[in-house]
């Protein structure tokens, strides 16, 4: 269950990276930057989720 939660957060990171690449393909740099910012934030959340889940597994 905990691994599935972490994987779900990581999938979001990939989705926003794909949207950023598509925006670049349409030469929409502003939108690409926006999606990359979301992707970066989700990556930070994934890292935090991994740490929190690891703490709970260790208990």
Phi and psi restraints in degrees (value plus and minus 20) as a CYANA .aco file:
   2 UNK   PHI     -86.1   -46.1
   2 UNK   PSI     -58.7   -18.7
   3 UNK   PHI     -83.5   -43.5
   3 UNK   PSI     -58.5   -18.5
   4 UNK   PHI     -83.2   -43.2
   4 UNK   PSI     -57.1   -17.1
   5 UNK   PHI     -83.8   -43.8
   5 UNK   PSI     -65.3   -25.3
   6 UNK   PHI     -83.1   -43.1
   6 UNK   PSI     -63.6   -23.6
   7 UNK   PHI     -83.6   -43.6
   7 UNK   PSI     -55.5   -15.5
   8 UNK   PHI     -83.6   -43.6
   8 UNK   PSI     -61.5   -21.5
   9 UNK   PHI     -84.6   -44.6
   9 UNK   PSI     -61.1   -21.1
  10 UNK   PHI     -85.3   -45.3
  10 UNK   PSI     -55.9   -15.9
  11 UNK   PHI     -80.2   -40.2
  11 UNK   PSI     -59.0   -19.0
  12 UNK   PHI     -80.6   -40.6
  12 UNK   PSI     -59.2   -19.2
  13 UNK   PHI     -78.2   -38.2
  13 UNK   PSI     -67.7   -27.7
  14 UNK   PHI     -84.0   -44.0
  14 UNK   PSI     -58.0   -18.0
  15 UNK   PHI     -81.2   -41.2
  15 UNK   PSI     -65.3   -25.3
  16 UNK   PHI     -91.1   -51.1
  16 UNK   PSI     -51.2   -11.2
  17 UNK   PHI     -84.3   -44.3
  17 UNK   PSI     -61.5   -21.5
  18 UNK   PHI     -83.3   -43.3
  18 UNK   PSI     -62.7   -22.7
  19 UNK   PHI     -82.6   -42.6
  19 UNK   PSI     -58.3   -18.3
  20 UNK   PHI     -83.4   -43.4
  20 UNK   PSI     -62.8   -22.8
  21 UNK   PHI     -83.3   -43.3
  21 UNK   PSI     -60.6   -20.6
  22 UNK   PHI     -84.4   -44.4
  22 UNK   PSI     -62.0   -22.0
  23 UNK   PHI     -81.3   -41.3
  23 UNK   PSI     -60.6   -20.6
  24 UNK   PHI     -81.7   -41.7
  24 UNK   PSI     -57.5   -17.5
  25 UNK   PHI     -82.2   -42.2
  25 UNK   PSI     -47.5    -7.5
  26 UNK   PHI    -114.5   -74.5
  26 UNK   PSI      -9.9    30.1
  27 UNK   PHI      39.3    79.3
  27 UNK   PSI      14.5    54.5
  28 UNK   PHI    -127.4   -87.4
  28 UNK   PSI      62.7   102.7
  29 UNK   PHI     -84.7   -44.7
  29 UNK   PSI     -56.5   -16.5
  30 UNK   PHI     -81.5   -41.5
  30 UNK   PSI     -64.7   -24.7
  31 UNK   PHI     -88.1   -48.1
  31 UNK   PSI     -58.4   -18.4
  32 UNK   PHI     -80.9   -40.9
  32 UNK   PSI     -63.7   -23.7
  33 UNK   PHI     -82.4   -42.4
  33 UNK   PSI     -63.4   -23.4
  34 UNK   PHI     -77.4   -37.4
  34 UNK   PSI     -68.7   -28.7
  35 UNK   PHI     -86.6   -46.6
  35 UNK   PSI     -54.4   -14.4
  36 UNK   PHI     -87.1   -47.1
  36 UNK   PSI     -57.1   -17.1
  37 UNK   PHI     -83.2   -43.2
  37 UNK   PSI     -61.7   -21.7
  38 UNK   PHI     -83.9   -43.9
  38 UNK   PSI     -62.7   -22.7
  39 UNK   PHI     -80.9   -40.9
  39 UNK   PSI     -63.7   -23.7
  40 UNK   PHI     -82.5   -42.5
  40 UNK   PSI     -63.6   -23.6
  41 UNK   PHI     -82.8   -42.8
  41 UNK   PSI     -62.3   -22.3
  42 UNK   PHI     -86.0   -46.0
  42 UNK   PSI     -52.8   -12.8
  43 UNK   PHI     -84.9   -44.9
  43 UNK   PSI     -61.7   -21.7
  44 UNK   PHI     -82.2   -42.2
  44 UNK   PSI     -60.3   -20.3
  45 UNK   PHI     -85.8   -45.8
  45 UNK   PSI     -59.0   -19.0
  46 UNK   PHI     -83.0   -43.0
  46 UNK   PSI     -61.6   -21.6
  47 UNK   PHI     -82.2   -42.2
  47 UNK   PSI     -62.8   -22.8
  48 UNK   PHI     -85.6   -45.6
  48 UNK   PSI     -61.1   -21.1
  49 UNK   PHI     -81.3   -41.3
  49 UNK   PSI     -61.7   -21.7
  50 UNK   PHI     -80.6   -40.6
  50 UNK   PSI     -64.3   -24.3
  51 UNK   PHI     -83.3   -43.3
  51 UNK   PSI     -66.3   -26.3
  52 UNK   PHI     -83.2   -43.2
  52 UNK   PSI     -62.4   -22.4
  53 UNK   PHI     -87.8   -47.8
  53 UNK   PSI     -57.5   -17.5
  54 UNK   PHI     -83.3   -43.3
  54 UNK   PSI     -58.4   -18.4
  55 UNK   PHI     -81.7   -41.7
  55 UNK   PSI     -59.8   -19.8
  56 UNK   PHI     -92.8   -52.8
  56 UNK   PSI     -52.5   -12.5
  57 UNK   PHI     -88.1   -48.1
  57 UNK   PSI     -55.8   -15.8
  58 UNK   PHI     -89.9   -49.9
  58 UNK   PSI     -40.7    -0.7
